[in-house]
Every structure is written in C-alpha cells, then in structure tokens.
Amino acid sequence: METPGLVVHGEAASFSTALRSLVNNPLYSDVRFVVGQERQEVFAHRCLLACRCNFFQRLLGSELGPGVTSPVVLSAVPAEAFLAVLEFLYTNSAQLHRHSVLEVLTAAVEYGLEELRELCLEFVVKVLDVELVCEALQVAVTFGLGPLQERCVAFIEAHSQETLRTRGFLELSPPALLPLLRSDKLCVDEAELVLAARSWARVGAAVLERPVAEVAAPVVRELRLALLAPAELSALEEQNRQEPLIPVEQIVEAWKCHALRRGDAAPGAPCRRRRGTLPREHHRFLDLPFK
C-alpha cells in the first residue's frame, strides 16, 4: 500500500513578492477597471479575482465575456483603496494607512472580504484619534459594525470637547449623532453640547438646503435642556426665536422642571447629568446624580 504523500511548502515570502508584482500590472492582464472619481485605470487578472472573491466572481462573470477588454467602472471606490484590496486578494496581505483605511474597510465590507474587514478594524482601533473617530463612527453606523461603533463612542466620551470641534463631527449623519447625544458619559457640559448641535445642524442645512430645525429634528430631543440654568435657558429661548432649532414645547418642558423644582415634572425633558455636566444651583432639585 502506497504511503500518503507529504505536503511540502516553499518560501512564502518569495511567492507573495511574485504575486505582488502582478498587482496593477498590464502583463497578462485580462480585465481593466476604471476606479474612483479620478477614473484611474487599474489592471487585474480575472481568474485570481474570481477565485478569491465572490463579488468579483459575480461581477466578472456577468459583465465580461472571454477576451472582452472594455473597462469595468467602479467609481465609488477610491483608487488607493481599490489597489489595497487587490494587494490583499493577490498576496493575502495589505499595507494600510491611517488616511485611507476607512475607505479600504468600506470596500472590504461591500466586497464581502471578511478577513480584510477584520484586519482593517484592528488597524482603525490602533490609530483612532480625535480627527479620525467621527469618520470611523459614521462607517460603523452605516455598515452595522457594532464593536467599532462602541469603541468610537467610548473614545468620544473620553475626548468630547476636542471631538465636537472637528469637521468629522459636523459631517455626522443623524443616526451616527444619536448615540452620542444619548450618552451619559460625554465629558462636556450641556451648554456646549447645544452649541455643537446648532453648528452641526447649520452645516447640514447648508448642504441639504433645508431649514436648520428640520435637519435637527431627528436628534434635538436628546439635548437635556433642563440641565441649563434659568439665565442660560432664557438666552437659548431668545436665540431659538431668531434661528429655530429646538421645538418650543421642548423648551417649555425644561421650564416646567425649573418651575416645579422636580426632575420628573416633565417626562419629555431628560434631566440625567452627563459626566461633563457643570454643577448648577438647581441641579439639587433634579435628584438625578450621575451613575
């Protein structure tokens, strides 16, 4: 009886280097892509893409026949991110960079590349900072990446004031902003959070060409106006007349808490103090200490 054969392995590094040399190499290429807004031409090899990724197997099987050289247009993915995806498909490794990792992560999710997705998630967590965290949160919310969303929210809770001043915060979608406004652990006072919410709504209103109050409607109920002192609430009310942001009834509910000196006087007015809430004289009537 013949003994089983022995599987032997050559040097992995040289194999990987050889395959990497084929990334975006027109030599023996049988498919071309036009990727990104810059419409960069990228060369690839159908058999390798198809055997490594179901997305490309379906795409190339339906879009192209043998020998067809018409380019496949993928305008949604930036060229740098697409090349990182190709590098991973060819070599099972990829060089990730802080400035583009979220675009690679997005492509990995859309193409169903679970291993690359996990590698990107690990890298994002390692390089997370104030400038990156809101963009990462937006990606996490968009694609339902729960663990990444939790890490981003926790980071923002610890660096709230710095994060609120970033461009990324102003560009958050309402579903991405909601978990932040619902958090008890934000290290920021409510007055500053109201100002940040107004700035966020103004940017959205300008982009969407809609009224500020309409843009703010999905999230503004999470602002805890009853935490503001009477003078602050009066100033907010006056500003709200000039530039509507908060529903009038929400301000009325906050005034009711002040008038009755009870945190439960208006069920629609959340009174829980956040980690960064500055103390005010009327807070002793709320009887809702931070937990």
Secondary structure, DSSP 8 states (H G I E B T S, - for coil): -----------HHHHHHHHHTTTT--TT--EEEEETTTTEEEEE-HHHHHHH-HHHHHHHHHH--TT----EEETTS-HHHHHHHHHHHHHS-----TTTHHHHHHHHHHTT-HHHHHHHHHHHHHH--HHHHHHHHHHHHHHT-HHHHHHHHHHHHHTHHHHHTSHHHHT--HHHHHHHHT-S--SS-HHHHHHHHHHHHHHHHHHHT--HHHHHTTTGGGS-GGGS-HHHHHHHHHHHHHS--S-HHHHHHHHHHHHHT-TTS-TTS-----TT----TTHHHH-----
